[in-house]
């Protein structure tokens, strides 16, 4: 049985917390490559996301061919993430609110592909006034490792009832892993996969999807019964992602 009433929140980094598309776009541009616009990027199968669509594929393939080229690209991506990449609007405030809530265990599970991804996240979060050491856990997984097993390990570590555990991600595989671990999913349709691909292509229910970062934050905080207020100083465009204002 469970000896506490703590809640658990597991958050994916790229595409859920971090505006990874613009970080990738910036890094690729520095190597004379392009990944296309966000709409096309979200619709691509995972294998082709970093190779671009039909317009970008030939040049990208040539530029990424060879170990040295890939090494240089990853170094550039690391630099962009650490020095320039941004959290989505409201996500820093959400993280801090979760950290400050005594009975909520919160942390990040990610497949971030930069060098030393934990240090990358540390530097990125520091620029947004969030101390990574205040999180209860940070788990950086290899690209080919599924998240399901890690979700279970984290929940068992804190001895939390799976019915009181939540996962925030932006891909169909995040949804499957959450369901497989008996946790409630909150799926962002503004990240690596769009609303149509998630719902029509993979049958992710509308009820668990958020079309914008503030929508995700408010859904999660409502489920946790904690207060969350949008930053009134942010511009109108901060709360849109191509799908309209929430």
VENHUSUL-V10137 format. One record per residue. N is the residue number from 1. PHI is phi in radians with two decimals (none if undefined). Layout:
BEGIN
N,PHI
N,PHI
END
This chain:
BEGIN
1,none
2,-1.74
3,-1.74
4,-2.62
5,-2.02
6,-1.14
7,-1.85
8,-2.16
9,-2.24
10,-1.86
11,-2.11
12,-1.31
13,-1.52
14,-1.25
15,1.57
16,-1.97
17,-1.57
18,-1.81
19,-1.31
20,-1.23
21,-1.01
22,-1.23
23,-1.17
24,-1.10
25,-1.03
26,-1.16
27,-1.14
28,-1.11
29,-1.05
30,-1.26
31,-1.99
32,1.01
33,-2.23
34,-2.49
35,-1.96
36,1.42
37,-1.47
38,-1.06
39,-1.05
40,-1.23
41,-1.00
42,-1.16
43,-1.53
44,-1.30
45,-1.17
46,-0.95
47,-1.00
48,-1.77
49,-1.01
50,-1.66
51,-1.84
52,1.42
53,-1.55
54,-1.04
55,-1.24
56,-1.71
57,-0.94
58,-1.01
59,-1.17
60,-1.06
61,-1.09
62,-1.12
63,-1.21
64,-1.61
65,-1.26
66,1.83
67,-1.07
68,-1.16
69,-1.09
70,-1.13
71,-1.09
72,-1.15
73,-1.12
74,-1.16
75,-1.14
76,-1.09
77,-1.08
78,-1.07
79,-1.09
80,-1.12
81,-1.05
82,-1.29
83,-1.88
84,-2.30
85,-0.99
86,-2.08
87,-1.28
88,-1.11
89,-0.94
90,1.51
91,-1.29
92,-1.12
93,-1.12
94,-1.11
95,-0.98
96,-1.13
97,-1.11
98,-1.18
99,-1.05
100,-1.39
101,-1.53
102,-1.01
103,-1.73
104,-1.94
105,-1.65
106,-2.34
107,-2.92
108,-2.09
109,-2.10
110,-2.51
111,-1.97
112,-0.90
113,-1.74
114,-1.38
115,-1.19
116,0.74
117,-1.01
118,-1.11
119,-1.21
120,-1.03
121,-1.12
122,-1.01
123,-1.21
124,-1.14
125,-1.14
126,-1.05
127,-1.16
128,-1.88
129,1.11
130,-2.03
131,-1.60
132,-1.06
133,-1.21
134,-1.41
135,-1.28
136,-1.38
137,-2.88
138,-2.41
139,-2.12
140,-1.83
141,-1.75
142,-1.09
143,-0.97
144,-1.55
145,-1.55
146,-1.29
147,-1.48
148,-0.93
149,-1.08
150,-1.19
151,-1.01
152,-1.14
153,-1.05
154,-1.13
155,-1.07
156,-1.16
157,-1.01
158,-1.69
159,0.93
160,-1.85
161,-1.01
162,-1.02
163,-1.22
164,-1.90
165,-2.02
166,-2.32
167,-2.18
168,-1.93
169,-2.53
170,-2.28
171,-2.29
172,-1.00
173,-1.14
174,-1.15
175,-1.08
176,-1.06
177,-1.14
178,-1.10
179,-1.08
180,-1.10
181,-1.59
182,1.32
183,-1.85
184,-1.51
185,-1.59
186,-2.11
187,-1.92
188,-1.44
189,-1.76
190,-1.91
191,-1.76
192,-1.37
193,-2.32
194,-1.51
195,-1.03
196,-1.10
197,-1.11
198,-1.18
199,-1.42
200,-1.39
201,-1.46
202,-2.14
203,1.05
204,-1.24
205,-1.11
206,-0.96
207,-1.10
208,-1.89
209,-1.79
210,-2.12
211,-1.55
212,-2.65
213,-1.01
214,-1.09
215,-1.08
216,-1.05
217,-1.06
218,-1.22
219,-1.09
220,-1.13
221,-1.15
222,-1.10
223,-1.12
224,-1.53
225,1.04
226,-2.17
227,-1.30
228,-2.62
229,-2.06
230,-1.15
231,-1.34
232,-1.19
233,-1.48
234,-1.28
235,-1.20
236,-0.92
237,-1.17
238,-1.18
239,-1.85
240,-2.16
241,-2.48
242,1.66
243,-1.88
244,1.71
245,-1.24
246,-1.22
END
